[in-house]
Amino acid sequence: MARRTTTPPLDDDFEERIVDVDVSTEMRTSYLEYAYSVIYQRALPDARDGLKPVQRRILYSMSEMGLRPDRGHVKSSRVVGDVMGKLHPHGDTAIYDALVRMAQPFSMRLPLVDGHGNFGSPDDLPAAMRYTEARLAPAAMLMVQSIDEETVDFKPNYDGQETEPTVLPSAFPNLLVNGASGIAVGMATNMAPHNLVEVVAAARHLIKNPNASLEELMRFVPGPDLPTGGQIIGLSGVRDAYQSGRGTFRMRAKATIEQVTPRRKGIVVTELPFNVGPERVVTKIKELVTSKKLAGISDLKDLTDRHKGLRLVIEVKNGFHPEAVLAELYRLTPMEETFGINNVALVDGQPRTLGLKELLQVYVDHRIDVVRRRSAYRRRKREERLHLVDGLLVALLNIDEVIQLIRSSDDTAEARGRLMEIFDLSEIQANYILDTPLRRLTRYDKLELERERQTLQDEIAELTAILSSDERLRRVVSSELAEVAKTYGTPRRTVLLEDGAVAAAADIPLEVADDPCLVLLSSTGLLARTADASPLGGGEERSSHDVLVSVVRSTVRGEVGVVTSAGRVIRVSVLDLPTLPPSASPPSVSGGHPVSEYVSLNPGELVVGLGSLDPNGLGLALGTAQGAVKRVVPEYPVNRDDFEVIGLKAGDSVVGAVELISEDHDLVFITSDAQLLRFPASSVRPQGRPAGGMAGIRLDSGAKVVWFGVVDPTRESRVVTIAGSATALPGTEAGGGKVSDYAEFPPKGRATGGVRAQRFLKGEDLLILAWAGPAPVKAVSSTGKPVELPTELGRRDGSGVRLTAGVAAVGGALGSGLAAPSPAGAATAGLTPADEDEQGS
């Protein structure tokens, strides 16, 4: 198939001529010209300076405009206009895009342009060129350094009115340090950034050892160093790229698992993969959560700012393993991306795919050529200057004759000729003498000229030595690279990890299993759960501070009830509670969270215990300050977060609440007038929630119940009572303490008065604290410090021994029981939100 081309006639009489052209030939020729233009003039970088033509033209133009780092910024539109008008007639958009990229620290490992204004982010476009300003960055001065010393070739620009460099001197390996990306016709390039210090070290090693192997070079350059940091997973693809010029590796965000709120853990992302912005990650996560393809995330916050840098906080729901959620984020979101290396660059005008050694070798050869040409230029300039200085010194030695010769000459030409003839000078020297002011022809200037001549001779000798010795030339190149690395080098940002170094999270289930556990309440008001439901150890295993005052069996995904002195039960999800580490001593809740984070208490309301909400159990056993006892039928509402379990009389309050395990256990009351009553739990009939209970213990006038709980009569148990004065200020009196054998107290019927538990001494008129439970026994103060109790067992109705410090709570082998406050107001585990700020474990 052919087309017809009509050529216009040269004059009116000339016949029209039609030339037949083959369409396939025309298309092939036109396409090749287009492809050639894109490959060589736009898309691919030169392997020597690592720059595309537009980037090279921008840096050269800014250098010519004097936009150095010590000068002020100018409008970016001014730079773009100068580049487009003189060197790059391809449109202002392409020029400004290239300028912006060279100013972005998240795109370039070593930025070449110092931008002022909004130059964009990984998610957002930059402001228009009329709003931003720019100048050369310090590193860019290395790229154009000594360009005016004939170190590189120049060529005419597009219209032949200007000249531009074919390559920049490039005092550092820009292509490897900053990488490159571009799409040409039939080929593309995608090169990863590297660390300047590492690349320079490898280049210096190659200069010293031209036959160095790839393994030797990779000791200096183990892998890319991305501007945004993060992690590189799997180095086999990196080695393939260094070997053949092609390879892939995985980039991962840097994320840590932290306690983002007092009740929840979260994933904190501080570094993202190269060319991935936070908004892109946030959008993808929201999309996955909305479509229910990603579970376990309750909240997502982008706390990124210019001062603290990137910070994405991903809050994980309770009941999900953060490690498994993070693995899903890596799998489903841009927090893990693949980077495909394709090291295509121009070498001697030809596109080639290069490995690490070839890239370094091309740069080293270029730099050696630059230094050689620079040295030759500097030697020639110094020789020219030395020639002038020699002539001037001749004139100074014969100053009178020179002056007389010039005065007696008719014109400059005659003076020049006579100087050349009489003093054997060249025309250049004669002209320089004629142009020199007389004020320079003094003795002082003669000394200066002699010093200058000596300096010039030394420099010429040094430059000659460099040019005559290839080894010395290489040493100069190596030392200059070392100085660049010392001045501009920065620590590595990207962590390199082998595939085997990454923990496999696939074995971790996404959701936490509904395993059995124990829910614990400490004397200082801390809630926690154990990792399993193993029995708690004895006193010899206990921590030196804090005690458990309430323990309930549950499951990880279950609920427990927090019982308050107002007769309320508040639901608490076990998942929300912190898990004690396996190394923690079970009777201590160090690492637990204050109970006020989970429940809201009214003024004066205290927490008195924990209870299971299992409908198949025996229910709660409650005791009140006025002596009422109640067993609650375990029929709890499922659609309410809090509910009442006892109808209290006016002025009454719950002093103890315990989950009943067996009807064979004893219900125990201890009163403020030191009376103890124990009776079997089977003697109390279960009642519904609104009921007010039944008579538990008969109280004398003015007496109140200070402690209520459950004791297993088949176990070795103890009774602890501490007496004091009702007139003493709370916390100021240690009191007299006594530890008795529980078996010494005979069981009696419900609604009786009980038996005496302690005889009051002078100054004592009530019990300020009491407790009964399994041995061994431990007591702590209000700050959680241990308090020594009497080691010998006292008589059932004996008197106490003066204690060294005030006791706030007492616990036993299972931490059962709760030391309730007496009318004197002793501190206990029943904490109000105001009290809690002063407590700690």
C-alpha positions in Angstrom: 0.0 0.0 0.0 1.3 3.4 -0.9 0.4 7.0 -0.4 0.8 9.9 -2.8 2.8 13.0 -1.9 2.1 16.2 -3.9 5.0 18.5 -4.3 4.1 22.2 -5.0 5.1 23.5 -8.4 8.1 25.9 -8.6 6.2 28.2 -10.9 2.9 28.4 -12.7 4.1 26.5 -15.7 5.7 23.6 -13.7 3.5 20.5 -13.7 2.4 18.9 -10.5 4.5 15.9 -9.4 3.2 13.1 -7.3 5.6 10.8 -5.5 4.5 7.3 -4.3 5.7 6.4 -0.8 5.3 3.0 0.8 3.1 3.4 3.9 4.9 0.7 5.9 8.3 2.3 5.2 7.0 5.7 6.2 5.4 4.4 9.4 8.6 2.5 10.4 10.8 5.5 9.8 8.5 7.9 11.7 8.1 5.5 14.6 11.8 4.9 14.9 12.4 8.6 15.0 9.8 9.1 17.6 11.2 6.1 19.7 14.7 7.5 19.4 13.6 10.9 20.6 11.8 9.5 23.6 14.6 7.2 24.6 17.5 9.6 24.2 15.9 12.9 24.9 13.3 12.3 27.6 12.8 9.0 29.4 16.1 7.3 30.2 18.9 8.6 32.4 22.5 8.7 31.5 24.5 6.1 33.4 27.3 8.7 34.1 25.4 11.5 36.0 22.1 9.6 36.5 20.0 12.4 35.0 17.4 12.6 32.3 17.9 15.5 29.8 15.2 17.6 31.5 16.8 17.2 35.0 20.2 18.0 33.6 18.9 21.1 31.9 17.2 22.3 35.1 20.3 21.9 37.2 22.5 23.6 34.6 20.1 26.5 34.1 19.8 27.1 37.8 23.6 27.0 38.1 23.9 29.6 35.3 21.2 31.7 37.0 23.3 31.8 40.2 20.7 30.0 42.3 23.2 28.6 44.7 22.4 27.4 48.3 23.7 30.7 49.7 21.4 32.8 47.6 17.7 33.4 48.0 14.9 31.3 46.5 13.3 32.4 43.3 9.9 31.6 41.8 9.8 28.1 40.3 8.0 29.6 37.2 11.1 31.7 36.6 13.3 28.6 36.5 10.8 26.7 34.3 10.6 29.6 31.9 14.4 29.9 31.6 14.8 26.1 31.0 12.0 26.0 28.5 13.0 29.0 26.6 16.7 28.1 26.2 17.1 24.3 26.5 13.9 22.2 26.8 11.1 23.1 24.5 8.8 20.3 25.6 6.3 22.2 27.7 6.4 23.7 31.2 4.5 20.8 32.9 7.2 18.3 32.2 9.9 20.7 33.4 8.0 21.6 36.6 7.2 17.9 37.4 10.9 17.1 37.2 11.9 20.1 39.3 9.4 19.1 42.0 10.6 15.5 42.2 14.2 16.7 42.7 13.0 18.7 45.7 10.9 16.0 47.4 12.8 14.3 50.3 10.4 11.3 50.0 11.3 10.8 46.3 15.1 11.5 46.4 17.5 10.0 48.8 19.7 13.1 48.4 17.5 16.0 47.1 19.0 18.2 44.4 16.6 21.1 44.7 15.9 23.1 47.8 12.2 23.9 47.5 10.3 26.5 49.4 6.5 26.1 49.6 4.1 23.2 49.0 6.0 20.7 46.9 3.5 18.0 47.5 3.4 14.7 49.4 3.1 11.0 48.4 -0.6 11.6 48.3 -1.0 15.1 47.1 0.1 17.2 44.1 2.4 20.2 44.6 1.2 23.8 44.4 1.4 25.5 41.0 4.8 26.8 40.0 3.7 30.4 40.5 3.3 29.7 44.3 6.6 27.8 45.0 10.2 28.9 45.0 13.4 27.0 44.5 17.2 27.1 44.5 19.9 24.5 44.2 20.5 22.2 47.2 24.0 21.7 48.5 24.2 18.3 46.9 23.4 19.8 43.5 26.5 21.9 43.6 28.4 18.6 43.5 26.6 17.8 40.2 27.8 21.0 38.5 31.1 21.3 40.2 33.9 22.4 37.9 31.6 22.4 34.9 33.3 25.6 33.7 36.7 23.8 33.6 36.1 21.9 30.3 35.3 18.7 32.3 32.4 17.8 30.0 31.4 18.3 26.4 28.8 20.9 25.3 26.5 20.7 22.4 24.2 23.3 20.7 20.7 23.6 22.1 17.6 23.0 20.0 17.8 26.2 18.0 21.6 26.5 17.9 21.7 29.8 19.9 22.8 28.3 23.2 25.0 25.4 24.3 24.2 22.8 27.0 26.3 20.1 28.6 25.9 16.5 27.3 26.5 15.3 30.9 27.3 16.9 34.2 30.5 16.3 36.2 28.6 14.6 39.0 30.9 14.4 42.0 28.8 11.6 43.5 27.1 8.5 42.0 23.7 10.1 41.6 22.1 7.3 39.6 22.6 4.8 42.4 22.0 7.2 45.2 18.7 8.8 43.9 17.5 6.1 41.6 15.5 6.8 38.5 12.2 5.8 36.8 10.9 6.4 33.3 8.9 4.8 30.5 10.3 5.0 27.0 9.1 3.3 23.8 9.6 -0.5 24.2 11.6 -0.2 27.4 11.4 1.3 30.8 13.7 2.0 33.8 13.1 1.6 37.5 16.1 2.0 39.8 16.0 2.0 43.6 17.7 4.7 45.7 20.8 3.7 47.8 22.8 5.1 50.7 25.5 7.6 49.7 28.0 6.3 52.2 27.6 2.7 51.0 27.7 3.5 47.3 30.8 5.7 47.7 32.5 2.9 49.7 31.8 0.4 46.9 33.0 2.9 44.2 36.3 3.5 46.1 36.8 -0.3 46.5 36.2 -0.7 42.7 38.7 2.1 42.0 41.4 0.4 44.1 40.4 -3.1 42.9 39.1 -3.0 39.3 38.6 -6.8 39.3 36.4 -6.8 42.4 33.6 -9.3 42.4 29.9 -8.7 43.0 30.1 -10.4 46.4 32.9 -7.9 47.4 30.8 -4.9 46.3 27.7 -6.2 48.0 29.6 -6.1 51.3 29.5 -2.3 50.9 26.1 -2.1 49.2 23.9 -4.8 50.8 20.7 -3.4 49.3 18.7 -0.3 48.5 18.2 2.5 51.1 14.8 4.0 50.4 14.0 7.7 51.3 10.9 6.7 53.3 12.7 4.0 55.3 10.7 0.9 56.0 11.9 -2.6 55.5 13.0 -4.7 52.6 12.0 -8.3 52.8 13.9 -10.9 50.8 17.4 -10.1 49.5 17.5 -12.8 46.8 15.7 -10.5 44.4 18.1 -7.6 45.3 21.1 -9.8 44.5 19.5 -10.8 41.1 19.1 -7.2 40.3 22.8 -6.5 41.2 23.8 -9.4 39.1 21.7 -9.0 35.9 20.1 -5.6 36.3 16.6 -7.1 36.9 15.0 -8.3 40.1 12.2 -7.7 42.6 12.0 -7.2 46.4 9.2 -6.6 48.8 8.9 -3.3 50.8 7.2 -3.3 54.1 6.0 -0.5 56.4 7.7 -0.2 59.8 5.1 -0.9 62.4 5.2 -1.6 66.1 2.5 -3.0 68.5 1.9 -0.6 71.4 -0.6 0.1 74.1 -2.4 2.9 72.3 -5.1 3.3 75.0 -5.3 2.1 78.6 -7.6 -0.7 77.5 -6.5 -1.5 74.0 -3.4 -2.3 71.9 -2.8 -1.0 68.5 -0.5 -0.9 65.5 1.6 2.2 65.1 3.0 2.8 61.6 6.0 5.2 61.4 7.4 4.4 58.0 5.8 3.3 54.7 7.1 1.7 51.6 8.6 3.9 48.9 6.1 5.9 46.9 3.2 5.0 49.3 1.4 7.8 51.1 -0.6 7.5 54.4 -3.8 8.6 52.8 -3.6 5.7 50.3 -3.2 3.3 53.2 -6.0 4.9 55.3 -8.4 4.7 52.3 -7.6 1.1 51.6 -8.0 0.1 55.3 -11.4 1.9 55.5 -12.5 0.2 52.3 -11.5 -3.3 53.6 -13.2 -2.7 57.0 -16.4 -1.4 55.3 -16.5 -4.4 53.0 -15.8 -6.8 56.0 -12.7 -8.2 54.3 -10.6 -7.0 57.2 -11.6 -7.7 60.8 -10.2 -6.6 64.2 -9.8 -2.9 63.6 -11.8 -0.5 65.8 -10.3 2.8 64.9 -7.7 4.5 62.7 -6.1 7.8 63.2 -3.6 9.7 61.0 -1.4 11.7 63.5 1.2 12.6 60.9 2.7 16.1 61.1 5.8 17.9 59.9 7.4 17.8 63.4 6.9 14.2 64.4 6.7 12.7 61.0 4.5 9.8 59.9 2.3 8.2 62.5 -0.7 6.0 61.7 -2.4 4.6 64.8 -4.5 1.5 64.0 -6.5 0.5 67.1 -7.1 -3.3 67.4 -10.3 -4.6 68.8 -10.1 -6.6 72.0 -10.2 -10.3 71.2 -7.9 -10.1 68.1 -4.2 -10.8 68.0 -2.4 -7.5 66.9 0.3 -9.6 65.2 -2.3 -11.4 63.1 -4.0 -8.1 62.2 -0.7 -6.7 61.2 -0.1 -9.7 58.9 -3.4 -9.1 57.3 -2.6 -5.4 56.8 0.6 -6.4 55.0 -1.3 -8.8 52.8 -4.2 -6.7 51.9 -3.0 -3.0 52.0 -0.2 -1.0 50.4 1.7 -1.4 53.7 3.6 -4.1 51.7 4.4 -3.4 48.1 6.7 -5.0 45.5 9.5 -3.0 43.8 10.7 -4.2 40.4 14.3 -3.2 39.6 15.0 -2.6 36.0 18.4 -0.9 35.7 18.1 0.5 32.1 20.3 3.5 31.4 22.2 5.1 28.5 25.8 4.1 28.1 27.7 5.8 25.2 24.3 6.7 23.8 22.9 3.1 23.9 20.3 1.8 26.3 21.7 -1.0 28.4 20.6 -3.1 31.4 23.3 -2.8 34.0 24.2 -4.7 37.2 25.7 -3.1 40.3 29.3 -3.5 39.1 28.6 -2.1 35.7 26.8 0.9 37.1 29.7 1.7 39.4 32.2 1.1 36.7 30.5 3.5 34.3 30.4 6.2 37.0 34.0 5.6 38.0 35.2 5.8 34.4 33.3 9.0 34.0 34.6 10.5 37.2 38.2 9.6 36.2 37.7 11.3 32.9 36.3 14.4 34.6 39.2 14.7 37.0 41.7 14.1 34.1 40.1 16.9 32.0 39.9 19.2 35.0 43.5 18.6 35.8 44.6 19.3 32.3 42.5 22.5 32.2 43.9 23.7 35.5 47.5 22.9 34.4 47.0 24.8 31.1 45.6 27.8 33.0 48.4 27.8 35.5 51.0 27.5 32.7 49.4 30.5 30.9 49.5 32.5 34.1 53.1 31.4 34.8 54.0 32.6 31.3 52.5 36.1 32.1 54.2 36.2 35.5 57.6 35.4 34.0 57.2 38.2 31.5 56.2 40.6 34.2 59.2 39.7 36.3 61.5 40.4 33.3 59.9 43.8 33.1 60.5 44.4 36.8 64.1 43.4 36.6 64.5 46.0 33.7 62.0 48.5 34.8 64.0 51.6 33.8 64.7 50.3 30.3 61.1 49.2 29.8 59.8 52.6 30.8 62.3 54.4 28.5 61.4 52.0 25.7 57.7 52.7 26.0 58.2 56.5 26.3 60.3 56.5 23.2 57.9 54.5 21.1 55.5 56.2 18.7 52.6 53.8 19.3 51.5 50.6 21.1 52.5 48.4 18.2 56.0 49.8 18.1 56.3 49.4 21.9 55.1 45.8 21.7 57.5 44.9 18.9 60.5 46.5 20.7 59.7 44.7 23.9 59.5 41.4 22.1 62.7 42.0 20.3 64.9 43.4 23.1 63.7 41.3 26.1 62.8 38.1 24.1 59.1 38.2 25.2 56.1 36.7 23.5 53.3 38.8 22.1 51.0 37.8 25.0 53.7 38.8 27.6 54.3 42.1 25.8 50.6 43.0 25.8 50.3 42.1 29.4 53.2 44.3 30.4 51.7 47.2 28.4 48.4 46.7 30.1 49.8 46.5 33.6 49.4 49.7 35.8 52.7 51.3 36.9 51.5 51.0 40.6 52.1 47.2 40.4 55.7 47.6 39.4 57.0 48.0 42.9 59.3 46.0 45.1 56.4 44.6 47.1 54.6 43.4 43.9 57.9 41.8 42.8 57.9 39.6 46.0 54.3 38.7 45.4 55.0 37.7 41.8 57.9 35.6 42.9 55.8 33.8 45.5 53.0 33.4 42.9 55.5 31.9 40.4 56.7 29.4 42.9 53.1 28.4 43.8 52.2 28.0 40.1 55.3 25.9 39.5 54.4 23.6 42.5 50.8 23.3 41.3 51.8 22.6 37.7 54.2 19.9 39.0 51.4 18.3 41.1 48.9 18.4 38.2 51.5 16.9 35.8 52.1 14.1 38.3 48.4 13.4 38.4 48.0 13.4 34.7 51.1 11.2 34.2 50.1 8.5 36.7 46.8 6.6 36.4 47.2 5.3 40.0 47.6 8.8 41.3 44.6 10.0 39.3 42.5 7.2 40.8 43.6 8.2 44.3 42.5 11.8 43.7 39.1 10.5 42.6 38.8 8.2 45.6 39.8 10.9 48.1 37.2 13.3 46.6 34.5 10.7 46.9 35.4 10.0 50.5 35.1 13.7 51.3 31.7 13.8 49.7 30.5 10.8 51.7 31.8 12.4 54.9 30.1 15.7 54.2 26.7 14.6 52.8 26.4 11.0 54.1 23.5 10.0 56.4 22.7 6.8 58.3 20.8 4.0 56.6 17.0 4.3 56.8 15.8 1.0 55.4 16.2 -2.2 57.3 17.2 -5.2 55.3 15.7 -8.6 56.3 16.0 -12.0 54.8 12.9 -14.1 54.2 13.7 -16.3 57.1 14.1 -13.4 59.5 10.5 -12.4 59.2 8.3 -14.1 61.8 5.5 -16.1 60.2 2.2 -14.7 61.5 0.2 -17.1 59.5 0.2 -19.5 62.4 -1.3 -16.9 64.7 -5.1 -17.0 64.6 -6.7 -13.7 63.9 -9.2 -13.8 66.9 -8.3 -14.6 70.5 -9.6 -18.1 71.5 -12.3 -18.3 74.1 -10.0 -20.0 76.6 -10.7 -20.3 80.3 -9.1 -17.7 82.5 -9.3 -16.1 85.9 -10.4 -12.5 86.5 -8.6 -10.8 89.4 -9.3 -7.8 91.6 -6.4 -6.5 93.7 -6.5 -4.6 97.0 -5.4 -1.4 95.2 -8.4 -1.6 92.8 -6.7 -3.1 89.7 -8.4 -5.5 87.4 -6.7 -8.1 85.2 -7.1 -11.5 83.8 -4.7 -14.5 83.6 -3.7 -16.3 80.5 -5.3 -19.5 81.7 -7.5 -20.9 84.5 -4.7 -22.6 86.4 -5.2 -22.5 90.2 -3.4 -19.7 92.0 -0.4 -20.5 94.1 0.1 -20.4 97.8 1.6 -17.7 99.9 5.1 -18.7 99.2 4.6 -17.7 95.5 3.2 -14.3 96.2 4.6 -11.0 95.2 5.9 -8.7 97.9 3.1 -6.1 97.4 -0.6 -6.0 96.6 -3.0 -8.9 97.2 -5.9 -10.4 95.4 -9.2 -9.7 97.1 -11.5 -11.3 94.6 -11.1 -14.0 92.0 -13.7 -15.3 89.5 -13.4 -18.0 86.8 -14.5 -17.0 83.3 -13.5 -17.3 79.7 -11.6 -14.8 77.5 -14.7 -13.8 75.6 -17.0 -13.9 78.6 -18.3 -11.3 81.0 -18.0 -10.8 84.8 -20.0 -8.6 87.1 -18.5 -5.9 89.3 -20.6 -5.7 92.5 -20.8 -2.4 94.3 -21.8 -1.3 97.7 -25.1 0.0 96.3 -26.2 -3.5 95.3 -25.5 -3.0 91.6 -23.8 -5.4 89.3 -21.9 -3.8 86.3 -21.0 -5.9 83.4 -17.3 -5.9 82.3 -16.1 -7.7 79.2 -13.1 -10.0 80.1 -11.6 -9.2 76.7 -11.2 -5.6 77.7 -9.0 -6.5 80.7 -5.2 -6.7 80.4 -3.6 -10.1 80.4 -1.0 -10.7 83.1 2.3 -12.0 81.7 3.1 -15.6 82.4 6.0 -14.6 84.6 3.8 -12.5 86.9 3.2 -13.8 90.4 -0.5 -14.7 90.3 -1.6 -13.0 93.6 -0.3 -9.7 92.3 -2.1 -7.7 89.6 0.9 -5.6 88.6 0.1 -4.4 85.1 -3.7 -4.4 85.7 -5.9 -1.4 85.0 -7.9 0.6 87.6 -11.4 -0.6 88.0 -12.7 3.0 87.4 -11.7 2.6 83.7 -14.4 0.0 83.3 -17.2 1.1 85.6 -18.8 4.4 86.6 -19.4 4.7 90.3 -21.7 7.2 92.1 -20.4 9.3 94.9 -19.7 7.2 98.0 -20.2 3.9 96.0 -17.4 1.3 96.4 -16.5 -1.9 94.6 -16.9 -4.8 97.0 -16.2 -7.9 94.8 -16.5 -9.7 91.5 -19.1 -12.2 90.4 -19.6 -14.6 87.6 -22.7 -14.1 85.3 -22.9 -17.8 84.5 -26.6 -18.7 84.6 -25.7 -22.3 85.5 -23.8 -21.4 88.7 -25.0 -21.0 92.3 -25.1 -17.2 92.0 -23.8 -14.5 94.2 -23.8 -14.4 98.0 -24.2 -10.9 99.5 -23.9 -9.5 103.0 -24.9 -6.0 104.0 -23.8 -3.7 106.7 -27.1 -4.1 108.7 -26.6 -7.9 108.8 -28.8 -9.1 105.9 -27.7 -12.0 103.7 -28.9 -13.0 100.3 -28.2 -15.6 97.7 -29.1 -14.3 94.2 -30.8 -16.5 91.7 -28.5 -16.4 88.7 -31.1 -15.1 86.3 -29.4 -11.9 85.1 -30.7 -9.6 82.3 -28.8 -10.0 79.1 -29.6 -6.6 77.6 -28.5 -4.4 80.4 -25.0 -3.3 81.3 -25.8 -2.8 85.0 -28.6 -4.0 87.2 -29.5 -4.3 90.9 -29.2 -7.7 92.7 -30.6 -6.7 96.1 -33.2 -4.4 97.4 -31.4 -2.4 100.2 -33.1 -0.7 103.1 -32.5 2.9 103.7 -29.0 3.5 105.1 -27.9 -0.1 104.3 -25.1 -1.1 101.9 -23.4 -4.2 100.6 -20.1 -5.0 102.4 -19.2 -8.3 100.7 -20.1 -10.1 97.5 -18.7 -13.5 96.6 -19.4 -16.1 93.9 -20.8 -19.1 95.6 -19.0 -22.3 94.6 -20.6 -24.9 96.9 -23.6 -25.0 99.2 -21.3 -26.8 101.7 -19.2 -23.7 102.2 -19.8 -21.3 105.1 -21.2 -17.8 104.9 -19.3 -15.7 107.4 -20.2 -12.3 109.1 -17.7 -10.3 111.2 -19.1 -7.2 112.9 -17.6 -4.0 114.3 -18.1 -5.2 117.9 -15.9 -8.3 117.2 -18.6 -10.9 116.7 -18.1 -13.7 114.1 -21.0 -15.8 112.8 -20.6 -18.8 110.4 -23.4 -20.9 109.0 -23.8 -23.1 105.9 -24.8 -21.5 102.7 -27.5 -24.2 102.2 -29.4 -22.5 105.0 -30.0 -19.4 102.8 -32.7 -19.8 100.2 -31.9 -18.2 96.7 -34.0 -15.2 95.9 -34.8 -13.1 92.9 -33.0 -9.8 92.2 -35.5 -7.4 93.7 -35.6 -9.2 97.0 -33.9 -7.7 100.1 -32.5 -10.9 101.4 -33.0 -12.3 104.9 -31.6 -12.0 108.4 -28.0 -13.1 108.4 -26.6 -12.0 111.8 -28.3 -10.4 114.8 -26.5 -7.1 115.6 -26.3 -5.3 118.9 -27.1 -1.6 119.1 -24.6 0.5 117.2 -22.8 -2.4 115.6 -22.4 -3.0 111.9 -21.0 -5.7 109.7 -17.4 -5.0 108.6 -16.8 -8.1 106.6 -18.8 -10.8 104.8 -17.5 -13.7 102.8 -17.4 -17.4 102.0 -15.0 -19.9 103.7 -14.4 -23.5 102.7 -14.6 -25.3 106.1 -12.6 -28.3 104.8 -9.5 -26.2 104.2 -7.1 -24.8 106.7 -8.3 -21.2 107.1 -7.5 -18.2 109.3 -9.5 -15.3 110.8 -7.8 -11.9 110.9 -9.2 -9.1 113.0 -7.7 -5.6 113.7 -9.1 -3.5 116.5 -8.9 0.2 117.0 -10.6 3.4 118.2 -13.7 4.9 116.6 -12.4 8.4 117.4 -9.0 8.0 115.6 -8.6 9.6 112.2 -8.7 7.1 109.3 -5.2 5.9 108.4 -3.5 7.2 111.6 -3.9 4.2 113.8 -2.2 0.8 113.1 -4.4 -1.0 115.6 -4.1 -4.3 117.4 -4.1 -7.3 115.1 -4.9 -11.0 115.8 -4.7 -14.1 113.6 -6.9 -17.0 114.7 -7.6 -20.5 113.5 -11.0 -20.5 111.7 -11.8 -24.0 113.2 -12.0 -22.5 116.7 -15.2 -20.6 115.7 -18.2 -22.9 116.1 -20.9 -22.8 113.4 -24.2 -21.4 114.5 -27.6 -20.9 113.0 -28.5 -18.1 110.7 -29.8 -14.9 112.4 -28.0 -15.5 115.6 -25.4 -13.3 117.3 -22.2 -15.3 116.7 -19.2 -15.6 119.0 -16.5 -13.1 120.1 -13.6 -12.9 117.7 -11.3 -10.5 119.6 -11.2 -8.9 123.1 -10.7 -5.2 123.0 -7.9 -3.6 125.0 -7.8 -0.1 126.5 -8.4 2.5 123.8 -10.0 -0.1 121.4 -13.8 -0.1 120.9 -14.4 -1.6 117.4 -12.9 -3.6 114.6 -11.5 -1.4 111.9 -10.8 -4.4 109.6 -11.6 -8.1 109.5 -11.1 -11.1 107.1 -11.5 -14.8 107.0 -10.1 -17.2 104.4 -7.6 -19.9 103.4 -4.1 -19.8 104.8 -1.4 -18.5 104.5 -2.4 -14.9 105.1 -0.9 -11.7 103.7 -1.7 -8.1 104.6 -0.8 -4.9 102.8 -1.0 -1.2 103.5 -2.9 1.4 101.4 0.2 1.9 99.2 0.5 -1.9 98.5 3.4 -2.5 100.8 3.4 -5.7 103.0 2.5 -5.4 106.7 3.7 -8.0 109.1 0.9 -9.8 111.0 1.3 -11.8 114.2 2.9 -15.1 113.5 1.4 -17.0 116.4 -2.3 -17.9 116.4 -4.2 -16.2 119.1 -7.1 -17.5 121.1 -10.6 -17.1 119.6 -11.5 -14.4 122.1 -8.0 -13.2 122.9 -6.7 -9.7 122.4 -4.6 -8.4 119.5 -0.9 -7.4 119.2 0.0 -3.8 118.3 0.9 -3.7 114.5 3.7 -1.6 113.0 1.7 -0.1 110.2 -1.9 0.3 109.2 -3.5 -2.6 107.2 -5.7 -1.8 104.2 -6.4 -5.3 102.9 -5.9 -8.9 103.7 -5.7 -11.8 101.2 -5.2 -15.5 101.4 -3.9 -18.4 99.2 -6.7 -17.8 96.7 -7.1 -14.1 97.3 -10.6 -14.8 98.4 -12.5 -12.4 100.6 -12.6 -8.6 100.8 -11.4 -6.5 103.6 -14.3 -4.1 103.9 -14.2 -0.6 105.6 -15.3 -0.2 109.1 -17.2 2.9 110.3 -13.8 4.4 111.1 -13.1 4.4 107.3 -10.2 2.1 106.8 -8.9 2.0 103.2 -9.8 -1.1 101.2 -9.9 -2.4 97.7 -13.3 -0.8 97.3 -12.1 2.3 95.5 -13.9 5.4 94.3 -12.5 7.2 91.2 -11.1 9.9 93.5 -9.3 7.5 95.8 -7.7 5.7 92.9 -5.3 8.4 91.9 -3.4 7.9 95.1 -3.3 4.1 94.8 -0.9 2.0 92.7 0.4 -1.5 92.5 
